[in-house]
Amino acid sequence: MKPLKVLSIVMTVIVAPVACKGESIYLNLTDSSRKARAVHQYMLELYKRQQFTGSILVAEHGKVIYQNAFCMADRENQRTFLTSTPSYIGSLSKSFTAMAIMILKDKGKLEYDMPIRKYFPDLPPCTQSITILHLLHHTSGLAVFDDFPDMTEQDVFKILCQQQTLRFTPGEKFEYCNAGYTLLGMLIAKLSVSTLHEFFQDYIFRPLQMNRTSLNEIQKRNTFRAVGYDVYGTENNYDTFIGGSASIISTADDLFKWDQALYNDKLVKPSTLKDAFEPSSHVLHDDVYGDKSYGFGWWIGEFHGERSFFHDGAFGGFRAYLERFPASKNTIIHISNLRHNLSLEMWTALVNILDDKSFTLPKISVSSWMYQQIQQRGISDAINAYEKIKASPHVSEYLFNESELNRLGYYLLRANRMQDAIDIFRLNVLEYPTSGNVHDSLGEAYLKSGNKQLALVSYRRSLVLDPQNYNAAQMIRELENDRD
């Protein structure tokens, strides 16, 4: 895709509604810089393509040059997403939990080398050597598991209490672990003799005037937050109450206050704060950042020759991202109630704009695009539209691969739209005939629809193409035994 150049256009104040399938956004562009105009051009294009909803804030040298909000916070009730709309920030919560631990350290309530089992003796004996530092650095060896709607700290603790052995010796390696930060949140409440919500309010949110930020609690759910949606626009809006790991609700405005507070010693001593941004001994390679590591609630990397601290958050229908470049004091924040997969592409483009480099628009997901076509025109016309796009000059603007169609097929299958799912899987087989995986998926759809004969044909073809496909081999045995 041809790179776009940063525009050299003087920007005037614009306050205008923009259509969004009957919805609207509120634009308030007050900065006259060409970079702000380029950011707006980029974000507006993502919004028009239905690739982003939510709020965005970009700061250069400590000054906000662009802030905006797009589309709806609640589509059913036609509630507009404003820059003041709170939304889940997911794992960005971890940076606040780490700060709370540092505050308690300054108060003499803990040391990083203390074992966590000292405070929670009900944890199994295998956790005896896990320290607070291991939890902060994700090097504990604790269990890794998925969340579920309305999951609580007690649910997490119950799972950990059933762990018989650690996944590895604490400190031996890095493995991202949400449960570790849930434990840290529970520790904060225990040592402060308060709730985690109260501690955050008293020692972080209120002192920084983060007035729209809170920890969601099961006894008092935040009902004004944005509603979450998946990439197909279907509501995916569950709550989480796992405390220090992912349960904070905030705004881009408030997160910028958080970012700026990390340049001073308002919350903790400078020597204590320095620990948060010191990398652990475990280095991971990243295609974008090169070598990166994890501090206290922050990833630590380097881009365009400048060190940066960043974290993302994602669960349900929510995404969030914050990256800060301390040398230049540049900041990028976005909070979204659409579970998109564009955080990396968005971040790269916005950093390039700030650095006066060219940027590109992300490709349009053919999976999401096809779903909209199916909803509007039916499966046959949608497949015809797919073929036309592939033959058009705009083909390079779309993301075509077998995973895109497979993801859509399974989405339709889970919705019990059997024939639509089968038609998508069949299209995928035609597009990628040498992939054992797509034949396996088609076999699964045939089987779920009750057509065992065609399921057997698809599974056999899958096994021929991929002899290591143990699922296909097992399904063939079951179907052949059933036939006998």
PLY file of the C-alpha trace (Angstrom):
ply
format ascii 1.0
element vertex 484
property float x
property float y
property float z
element edge 483
property int vertex1
property int vertex2
end_header
0.00 0.00 0.00
1.31 3.43 -0.93
2.57 5.35 2.13
0.80 8.56 3.07
2.81 11.66 3.84
2.20 13.90 6.81
0.03 16.73 5.54
1.23 20.32 5.45
-2.19 21.88 6.01
-3.10 24.52 8.54
-6.05 23.26 10.51
-8.98 25.35 11.68
-11.38 24.55 14.47
-13.96 22.01 13.32
-17.02 21.06 15.32
-19.24 18.79 13.25
-21.24 15.58 13.39
-20.09 12.85 11.02
-22.40 10.03 9.92
-21.76 6.52 11.24
-24.62 4.40 9.96
-27.06 6.64 11.73
-24.63 7.33 14.55
-22.47 10.38 15.11
-19.16 11.54 16.46
-18.08 14.88 17.83
-14.97 16.46 16.36
-13.14 19.18 18.23
-9.88 19.95 16.47
-8.19 22.95 18.01
-4.53 22.37 17.28
-3.16 23.95 14.12
-0.25 21.59 13.57
0.02 19.54 10.43
0.73 16.50 12.59
-2.64 16.86 14.31
-4.27 17.12 10.91
-2.51 13.96 9.78
-3.61 12.12 12.92
-7.18 13.21 12.25
-6.97 12.10 8.62
-5.74 8.70 9.75
-8.26 8.16 12.56
-11.17 9.39 10.48
-10.31 6.88 7.78
-10.22 4.05 10.35
-13.58 5.19 11.66
-15.13 5.34 8.17
-13.88 1.81 7.54
-15.51 0.70 10.83
-12.09 -0.32 12.14
-12.14 1.89 15.24
-14.64 3.24 17.75
-13.68 4.93 20.99
-11.37 7.76 22.04
-7.86 8.74 21.03
-5.32 11.16 22.50
-1.93 12.09 21.05
0.55 14.36 22.84
3.82 15.80 21.59
6.43 17.18 24.00
3.92 16.90 26.85
1.19 18.85 25.04
-1.99 17.32 23.67
-2.10 17.97 19.92
-5.07 15.76 19.10
-7.99 14.36 21.05
-11.19 12.92 19.65
-13.90 10.33 20.10
-15.62 8.24 17.45
-18.96 6.51 17.05
-21.15 5.07 19.80
-20.50 4.08 23.40
-23.81 2.20 23.39
-25.32 1.39 20.00
-28.63 0.08 21.30
-29.34 3.24 23.30
-27.65 5.58 20.79
-25.20 6.95 23.34
-22.33 8.76 21.67
-18.75 7.92 22.59
-17.26 11.14 23.99
-13.73 11.89 25.13
-15.18 11.73 28.66
-16.74 8.27 28.19
-15.20 5.70 30.55
-14.32 2.27 29.21
-12.43 -0.80 30.35
-8.66 -0.55 29.93
-7.95 -4.23 30.60
-4.32 -5.03 31.39
-3.36 -1.36 31.45
-4.69 -1.75 35.00
-1.43 -3.50 35.86
0.57 -0.26 35.81
-1.71 1.12 38.57
-1.41 -2.06 40.61
2.38 -1.87 40.36
2.27 1.77 41.51
0.14 0.81 44.50
2.73 -1.81 45.46
5.45 0.85 45.20
3.41 3.19 47.41
3.18 0.47 50.06
6.92 -0.10 49.78
7.54 3.60 50.45
5.28 3.29 53.49
7.38 0.40 54.80
4.56 -2.11 54.41
6.45 -4.58 52.20
9.69 -5.50 50.46
9.87 -6.89 46.96
11.68 -10.05 48.06
8.93 -11.08 50.49
7.18 -14.38 49.62
3.54 -13.96 48.65
2.58 -17.03 50.71
3.51 -15.10 53.83
0.33 -13.06 53.27
-1.79 -15.85 51.78
-0.96 -19.07 53.63
-3.85 -20.88 51.93
-1.85 -20.90 48.71
-0.38 -24.35 48.01
3.14 -25.22 49.25
4.52 -25.11 45.69
4.12 -21.30 45.76
6.41 -20.84 48.78
9.34 -19.43 46.77
7.25 -16.89 44.79
8.06 -13.31 45.80
6.32 -10.02 45.17
9.04 -9.22 42.62
8.26 -12.42 40.70
4.61 -11.36 40.48
5.53 -7.85 39.29
7.83 -9.25 36.57
5.58 -12.15 35.44
8.22 -14.69 36.42
6.23 -16.59 39.10
5.33 -19.88 37.42
1.70 -19.51 38.55
-1.14 -21.03 36.55
-2.18 -19.35 33.32
-5.88 -19.55 32.44
-8.62 -17.69 30.60
-11.08 -15.36 32.28
-14.87 -15.64 32.13
-17.75 -13.18 32.59
-18.05 -11.78 36.12
-14.86 -13.55 37.19
-13.76 -12.35 40.63
-10.56 -12.24 42.66
-11.95 -15.12 44.71
-12.41 -17.19 41.53
-8.77 -16.58 40.62
-7.57 -17.41 44.14
-9.56 -20.66 44.17
-7.90 -21.77 40.93
-4.45 -20.93 42.30
-5.14 -22.87 45.49
-5.71 -25.97 43.36
-2.32 -25.68 41.66
-0.15 -28.63 42.66
3.07 -27.68 40.86
4.43 -24.48 39.34
4.85 -24.16 35.59
8.54 -23.38 36.17
10.90 -22.35 38.95
10.15 -18.73 39.99
12.53 -16.30 38.30
13.59 -18.88 35.70
11.72 -17.30 32.78
9.08 -14.78 31.76
5.47 -15.88 31.27
2.69 -13.29 31.23
0.32 -14.15 34.06
-2.86 -12.24 34.92
-3.31 -14.19 38.14
-0.10 -12.71 39.55
-1.45 -9.17 39.33
-4.77 -10.26 40.80
-2.78 -11.55 43.79
-0.95 -8.22 44.00
-4.30 -6.43 44.09
-5.45 -8.67 46.92
-2.18 -7.98 48.74
-2.72 -4.21 48.44
-6.16 -4.53 50.04
-4.81 -6.78 52.80
-1.89 -4.53 53.77
-3.87 -1.29 53.56
-6.87 -2.70 55.44
-9.19 -1.32 52.78
-10.60 -2.36 49.43
-8.44 -2.13 46.33
-10.91 0.42 44.93
-10.53 2.61 48.02
-6.75 2.41 47.89
-6.66 3.41 44.23
-9.03 6.29 44.92
-7.17 7.57 47.98
-3.59 7.25 46.74
-3.73 7.49 42.93
-7.00 8.53 41.28
-8.02 11.35 43.61
-4.53 12.90 44.01
-4.16 12.95 40.21
-7.73 14.22 39.69
-8.56 11.17 37.62
-12.21 11.80 38.29
-13.62 9.38 35.72
-11.43 6.44 36.66
-12.48 3.63 38.97
-11.99 -0.02 39.74
-15.16 -1.85 38.81
-16.65 -3.73 41.76
-19.27 -6.45 41.67
-21.25 -4.77 44.46
-21.36 -1.48 42.55
-21.03 -2.04 38.82
-20.18 0.89 36.59
-23.29 1.22 34.42
-22.16 4.30 32.51
-19.11 2.73 30.91
-18.98 2.03 27.20
-20.56 -1.17 25.89
-18.11 -3.58 24.24
-18.48 -5.10 20.75
-16.61 -7.73 18.79
-15.13 -7.15 15.33
-18.45 -8.08 13.73
-20.36 -5.45 15.72
-22.03 -7.96 18.04
-22.22 -7.02 21.72
-19.43 -8.62 23.78
-19.90 -6.76 26.99
-19.18 -8.77 30.10
-17.72 -7.38 33.33
-14.57 -8.54 35.06
-13.79 -8.24 38.75
-10.28 -9.67 38.88
-8.98 -6.55 40.63
-5.39 -5.55 39.99
-5.10 -7.44 36.74
-7.71 -5.91 34.43
-10.72 -4.29 36.14
-10.03 -0.55 35.88
-12.36 1.69 33.85
-10.94 5.01 32.63
-10.82 7.66 29.91
-8.08 8.87 27.58
-8.10 12.20 29.47
-7.45 10.51 32.79
-4.79 8.23 31.34
-2.93 11.30 30.11
-2.98 12.66 33.67
-1.51 9.32 34.73
1.18 9.55 32.06
2.16 13.05 33.10
2.26 12.15 36.80
4.98 9.59 36.06
7.37 12.46 35.26
7.38 13.63 38.89
7.53 12.21 42.41
3.97 13.07 43.42
3.05 9.46 44.26
6.33 7.79 45.27
9.99 8.62 45.79
12.06 9.08 42.60
14.23 6.08 43.53
11.11 3.94 43.96
9.58 5.10 40.69
12.81 4.32 38.87
12.31 0.63 39.68
9.12 0.52 37.61
10.99 1.31 34.42
13.98 -0.94 34.96
13.81 -4.04 32.75
13.88 -7.47 34.32
16.68 -9.89 33.45
14.44 -11.69 30.93
14.68 -10.23 27.44
12.20 -11.12 24.69
12.70 -10.42 21.01
10.02 -8.44 19.23
9.82 -7.72 15.49
8.86 -4.10 16.18
10.72 -3.21 19.38
13.69 -5.51 18.97
14.71 -6.61 22.46
12.04 -5.80 25.04
11.51 -6.61 28.68
8.97 -6.08 31.45
9.28 -3.67 34.36
6.61 -3.09 37.01
3.36 -3.07 35.02
5.07 -1.74 31.88
6.67 -3.21 28.80
10.03 -1.62 28.04
11.27 -1.35 24.46
12.79 0.96 21.89
11.47 2.40 18.62
13.11 4.87 16.23
16.08 4.93 18.58
14.08 6.10 21.61
13.19 4.07 24.69
9.48 3.68 25.30
7.20 2.27 27.99
3.91 0.79 26.91
1.06 -1.57 27.70
-2.11 -2.71 26.02
-5.33 -4.16 27.38
-7.92 -6.42 25.78
-10.82 -8.58 26.85
-14.41 -9.03 25.71
-15.26 -6.19 23.33
-12.64 -3.78 24.71
-9.15 -2.64 23.76
-6.83 -0.02 25.21
-3.28 1.14 24.63
-0.88 3.61 26.21
2.67 4.30 25.08
4.99 6.94 26.45
8.35 8.17 25.15
10.04 9.90 28.11
12.87 11.54 26.14
10.51 13.40 23.79
7.52 13.32 26.18
5.34 12.02 23.37
2.29 9.96 24.33
-0.23 7.85 22.44
-3.43 6.69 24.14
-6.46 4.98 22.71
-9.46 3.34 24.36
-11.84 1.34 22.19
-15.11 -0.53 22.69
-14.49 -2.49 19.49
-12.31 -5.59 19.82
-10.17 -4.71 16.81
-6.75 -6.16 16.09
-5.13 -2.91 14.98
-3.24 -1.71 18.06
0.15 -2.32 16.47
-0.80 -0.78 13.12
-2.39 2.24 14.79
0.55 2.77 17.10
3.09 2.49 14.26
1.23 5.02 12.12
0.79 7.52 14.97
4.44 7.29 16.02
5.49 7.78 12.41
3.32 10.90 12.18
4.93 12.33 15.31
8.37 11.52 13.88
7.57 13.11 10.48
7.65 9.78 8.70
5.25 8.30 6.18
2.49 5.98 7.38
0.11 3.45 5.89
-3.50 2.54 6.57
-4.12 -0.97 7.89
-5.73 -3.45 5.55
-9.47 -3.99 5.86
-10.30 -7.33 7.44
-12.04 -9.39 4.76
-13.65 -11.37 7.58
-15.43 -8.31 9.02
-16.19 -6.95 5.56
-17.72 -10.24 4.42
-19.88 -10.44 7.53
-21.34 -7.02 6.76
-22.00 -8.10 3.18
-23.76 -11.27 4.39
-25.91 -9.26 6.78
-26.88 -6.76 4.11
-27.11 -8.91 0.97
-27.17 -12.59 1.90
-24.47 -15.22 1.52
-24.60 -15.67 -2.29
-24.29 -11.97 -3.07
-21.60 -11.62 -0.41
-19.48 -14.31 -2.07
-19.99 -12.62 -5.45
-18.88 -9.31 -3.90
-15.82 -11.09 -2.49
-14.85 -12.32 -5.97
-15.30 -8.83 -7.43
-13.09 -7.27 -4.76
-10.37 -9.81 -5.47
-10.47 -8.89 -9.15
-10.61 -5.13 -8.55
-7.79 -2.55 -8.35
-8.60 -2.21 -4.62
-7.60 -5.77 -3.76
-4.44 -4.60 -1.97
-6.54 -2.66 0.54
-8.00 -5.88 1.99
-6.48 -8.58 4.19
-6.93 -11.91 2.41
-5.78 -15.12 4.08
-7.26 -18.43 5.15
-7.48 -17.33 8.80
-9.79 -14.46 7.89
-12.39 -16.68 6.25
-11.94 -19.44 8.85
-12.61 -16.98 11.65
-15.82 -15.85 9.94
-16.88 -19.44 9.31
-16.53 -20.33 12.99
-18.32 -17.16 14.04
-21.29 -18.18 11.89
-21.05 -21.78 13.11
-21.22 -20.70 16.76
-24.28 -18.62 15.86
-25.89 -21.81 14.43
-26.01 -20.31 10.95
-25.03 -23.68 9.51
-25.44 -23.12 5.79
-23.75 -19.72 5.85
-20.84 -21.24 7.77
-20.56 -24.15 5.34
-20.61 -21.77 2.36
-17.77 -19.71 3.90
-15.71 -22.81 4.68
-16.28 -24.08 1.13
-15.10 -20.74 -0.22
-12.01 -21.08 1.95
-11.35 -24.55 0.54
-11.57 -23.16 -2.99
-9.22 -20.31 -2.08
-6.70 -22.44 -0.18
-7.13 -26.00 -1.49
-3.76 -27.26 -0.18
-4.42 -26.29 3.44
-5.34 -29.23 5.64
-6.75 -26.84 8.22
-9.50 -25.42 6.00
-10.66 -28.92 5.00
-10.74 -29.84 8.69
-12.92 -26.80 9.43
-15.30 -27.67 6.61
-15.53 -31.20 7.98
-16.47 -29.82 11.39
-19.22 -27.69 9.87
-20.61 -30.61 7.86
-20.60 -32.77 10.98
-22.37 -30.16 13.07
-25.01 -29.83 10.35
-25.57 -33.60 10.44
-23.93 -34.48 7.10
-21.53 -37.20 8.25
-20.73 -38.39 4.74
-19.39 -35.03 3.56
-17.69 -34.52 6.93
-15.79 -37.77 6.39
-14.73 -36.67 2.89
-13.39 -33.36 4.25
-11.55 -34.95 7.18
-9.92 -37.51 4.86
-8.74 -34.75 2.55
-7.40 -32.80 5.52
-5.38 -35.79 6.71
-3.91 -36.34 3.25
-2.74 -32.73 3.15
-1.57 -32.74 6.79
-0.66 -36.22 8.07
0.05 -34.69 11.52
-3.56 -33.54 11.92
-4.51 -35.77 14.85
-7.97 -34.23 15.09
-8.79 -35.26 11.52
-7.46 -38.77 12.18
-9.60 -39.11 15.29
-12.74 -37.82 13.57
-12.19 -40.25 10.67
-11.99 -43.18 13.11
-15.14 -42.08 14.93
-17.10 -41.53 11.71
-15.98 -44.82 10.20
-16.83 -46.73 13.39
-20.21 -45.01 13.48
-20.84 -46.01 9.86
-19.97 -49.64 10.64
0 1
1 2
2 3
3 4
4 5
5 6
6 7
7 8
8 9
9 10
10 11
11 12
12 13
13 14
14 15
15 16
16 17
17 18
18 19
19 20
20 21
21 22
22 23
23 24
24 25
25 26
26 27
27 28
28 29
29 30
30 31
31 32
32 33
33 34
34 35
35 36
36 37
37 38
38 39
39 40
40 41
41 42
42 43
43 44
44 45
45 46
46 47
47 48
48 49
49 50
50 51
51 52
52 53
53 54
54 55
55 56
56 57
57 58
58 59
59 60
60 61
61 62
62 63
63 64
64 65
65 66
66 67
67 68
68 69
69 70
70 71
71 72
72 73
73 74
74 75
75 76
76 77
77 78
78 79
79 80
80 81
81 82
82 83
83 84
84 85
85 86
86 87
87 88
88 89
89 90
90 91
91 92
92 93
93 94
94 95
95 96
96 97
97 98
98 99
99 100
100 101
101 102
102 103
103 104
104 105
105 106
106 107
107 108
108 109
109 110
110 111
111 112
112 113
113 114
114 115
115 116
116 117
117 118
118 119
119 120
120 121
121 122
122 123
123 124
124 125
125 126
126 127
127 128
128 129
129 130
130 131
131 132
132 133
133 134
134 135
135 136
136 137
137 138
138 139
139 140
140 141
141 142
142 143
143 144
144 145
145 146
146 147
147 148
148 149
149 150
150 151
151 152
152 153
153 154
154 155
155 156
156 157
157 158
158 159
159 160
160 161
161 162
162 163
163 164
164 165
165 166
166 167
167 168
168 169
169 170
170 171
171 172
172 173
173 174
174 175
175 176
176 177
177 178
178 179
179 180
180 181
181 182
182 183
183 184
184 185
185 186
186 187
187 188
188 189
189 190
190 191
191 192
192 193
193 194
194 195
195 196
196 197
197 198
198 199
199 200
200 201
201 202
202 203
203 204
204 205
205 206
206 207
207 208
208 209
209 210
210 211
211 212
212 213
213 214
214 215
215 216
216 217
217 218
218 219
219 220
220 221
221 222
222 223
223 224
224 225
225 226
226 227
227 228
228 229
229 230
230 231
231 232
232 233
233 234
234 235
235 236
236 237
237 238
238 239
239 240
240 241
241 242
242 243
243 244
244 245
245 246
246 247
247 248
248 249
249 250
250 251
251 252
252 253
253 254
254 255
255 256
256 257
257 258
258 259
259 260
260 261
261 262
262 263
263 264
264 265
265 266
266 267
267 268
268 269
269 270
270 271
271 272
272 273
273 274
274 275
275 276
276 277
277 278
278 279
279 280
280 281
281 282
282 283
283 284
284 285
285 286
286 287
287 288
288 289
289 290
290 291
291 292
292 293
293 294
294 295
295 296
296 297
297 298
298 299
299 300
300 301
301 302
302 303
303 304
304 305
305 306
306 307
307 308
308 309
309 310
310 311
311 312
312 313
313 314
314 315
315 316
316 317
317 318
318 319
319 320
320 321
321 322
322 323
323 324
324 325
325 326
326 327
327 328
328 329
329 330
330 331
331 332
332 333
333 334
334 335
335 336
336 337
337 338
338 339
339 340
340 341
341 342
342 343
343 344
344 345
345 346
346 347
347 348
348 349
349 350
350 351
351 352
352 353
353 354
354 355
355 356
356 357
357 358
358 359
359 360
360 361
361 362
362 363
363 364
364 365
365 366
366 367
367 368
368 369
369 370
370 371
371 372
372 373
373 374
374 375
375 376
376 377
377 378
378 379
379 380
380 381
381 382
382 383
383 384
384 385
385 386
386 387
387 388
388 389
389 390
390 391
391 392
392 393
393 394
394 395
395 396
396 397
397 398
398 399
399 400
400 401
401 402
402 403
403 404
404 405
405 406
406 407
407 408
408 409
409 410
410 411
411 412
412 413
413 414
414 415
415 416
416 417
417 418
418 419
419 420
420 421
421 422
422 423
423 424
424 425
425 426
426 427
427 428
428 429
429 430
430 431
431 432
432 433
433 434
434 435
435 436
436 437
437 438
438 439
439 440
440 441
441 442
442 443
443 444
444 445
445 446
446 447
447 448
448 449
449 450
450 451
451 452
452 453
453 454
454 455
455 456
456 457
457 458
458 459
459 460
460 461
461 462
462 463
463 464
464 465
465 466
466 467
467 468
468 469
469 470
470 471
471 472
472 473
473 474
474 475
475 476
476 477
477 478
478 479
479 480
480 481
481 482
482 483
